[in-house]
Amino acid sequence: MLITSLLLLGQVLCFGDSLTHGYSKAVPYPAQLVAPFAVENLGTLGETARNLRGVATLYADVAFDPDAQQHLAIIWIGSNDLASWRDARKILTDVAAMGSGLRSRGWKVIVLTVIARCDARGVSRYNALLRERWPIFADALVDVAADRRLSSCCDRRYYLPDGIHLTTIGYAIVAAKVSKAINEDGGRRHHP
């Protein structure tokens, strides 16, 4: 009975790369979300915005639950693109296309900024563009990069030794911020 009522309240699709999927033994943020929704982790190891752009809306169409009261899509992508030195504007174009496509299909979209990564360039540039333009293609921005605890990829409390992926504690920070965005009503918000 409880599972049925959760499904009827809403569904959350979490799109992204290994930061969404989880890495090593760390519990990823989708598994830590506190919200009355059915949550599906669609993170894929090595995923890029360029690749996800083509499949996110297709998957959302297939996964769409007509009995759910609300449909949320969370997009946390761009880290692997930046690590391969892809231009921030091109990444944002892909994320914007995903967000617009999902919104046109009835999904409320939440995007996340990219956190520090020891082997990537352009993180600040990408995040600045995302902070400026998210209202065009998303309903909310969760600015995880603005959290000082996640600002140093060398901090082993929050980052694994690879300087890319988060520990369970680091993911808990992301989950708390995303949960707040999911549970607050009011639509277009920037959540620092």
Buried (B, 14 or more C-beta within 10 A) or exposed (E): EEEEEBBBBBBBBBBBBBBBBBBEEBBBBBBBBEBEBBBEBBBBEEBBBBBBBEBBBEBBEEBBEEEBEBBBBBBBBBBBBBBEEBEBEEBBBBBBBBBBBBBEEEBBBBBBBBBBBEEBBBBEBBBEBBBEBBEEBBBBBBBBBBBEBBEBBEBEEBBBEEBBBBBBEBBBBBBBBBBBBBEEEEEEBEBE
